[in-house]
């Protein structure tokens, strides 16, 4: 992942459009995170002995309280300053997205919405921000997978997310679809996600089941059917094994009280 978490609350502090000539300066130590998109211009971030080179079209995250020196030529960029309690990366992170024009538009859309400050603009800006983060994560993951020449796993992941509640979904079926062995498929999953393919599938099933159970609209038996388990007894045993809590109890407790270590 580009960030260290799948979900975080954010408070946007400011959005800036920066357009400057050649610079060589120290940042100070800012109390907020910065996420930027470079429309034009290259730059080099220096942090102690670490050097990070970024170029036009790159997305860059600089964590809060991170001292650095920046040298650059003529630059034009959008930057979002925000704070959150989530454990985001503690060093500069950057990558070149595959669809730079899309990200240029989204950063500009967020910038314009912020500076118009229309009624309830904070909600609009958060909505755009989270959409932006969603596509950064997806783009980063896709680029990471293809950069390792494992294109097949990207197709497998798409198939899993479309069919994870299917009772016929299995590691053997996924391997056969991609014309690879089960052993190699497990190796790919451990390499990219640090879990087995079956664990990856189970994680999705558990998350979905918890959502349905806690919605208040479905009984345990109905959730078992929706998630395509063989029977409610198998479903109950599965949920208890993965979370440490029975489905009937999950219906009446907060997520904070559920063992979520199953999340991969």
Residue, then its C-alpha position, 0 to 999 in steps of 0.5 A: x500500500x502507498x499508505x500504511x492503512x486501509x482507512x483513516x480519518x482526515x482533517x484538511x488544513x490547507x490546499x495550495x497551488x505552488x508555482x516557483x522558479x529554482x529553489x534550494x531551501x529547508x522545509x522546517x518541521x511541519x506539524x502536518x502531512x503533505x500530499x502533492x502532485x507535480x504538474x511540472x518540474x523535478x525536485x530532490x528531497x534530502x533527509x540526512x543521507x537519504x535522497x528522494x528524486x521526484x519528477x513531473x507527474x509524480x505523487x509525493x507524500x511527506x509525513x508530519x514532523x519530517x525535516x528535509x531540504x529541497x532543491x528543484x528547478x522551476x516547479x508547478x504543483x498542487x499540495x494538500x496539507x492534512x492531519x490524521x491520527x492514523x499511522x501513516x508512513x514515517x518517511x517520504x513516499x513517492x511514485x509515478x502513477x499510470x494515469x497522470x492526467x486523472x490525478x492532475x484533474x483530481x488535485x485541481x478539483x480538490x484545490x478549486x473546491x477548497x478555495x471556493x469555500x461554498x456551503x458545506x465545502x468541507x464535506x465536498x473536499x473530504x469526498x474528493x480527497x477520499x476518492x483521490x486516496x482510493x485511486x492512489x492506492x489502486x494505482x500504486x498496487x497495480x503498478x507494484x504488481x506489474x512492475x514485478x512481472x506478475x500480471x496474472x495475479x492482478x487478474x486473479x485479485x480482480x476475480x476474487x473481489x468479484x466472486x469471494x462469496x461464491x461457494x465454488x471459489x477455491x485456490x485450485x480454481x484460481x490456479x487453473x484459471x491462470x494456468x499456474x500451479x497452486x504452489x506458485x499461486x501461494x508463492x505470489x500471494x505471500x510475496x505481494x500480500x504476506x498471506x495465502x490466497x485462501x486467507x485473502x479470500x477469508x478476510x473478504x468474507x469475514x469483513x462482509x459477514x460482519x457488515x451484514x451481521x451488524x446492519x441489524x437487517x439479517x439473521x445469522x442464518x440469512x447472512x450465512x446464505x448471503x455469503x454462500x456457506x454450506x450451512x449455518x453451523x459451518x458459517x458459525x464455526x468459520x466466523x468464530x475461528x477467524x474472529x474469536x467471536x460467534x456471529x450471534x455476539x458480533x451482531x451486538x458488539x462494536x467492531x473495536x471489541x472484535x479480534x481483527x487480526x484476521x485482516x491481511 
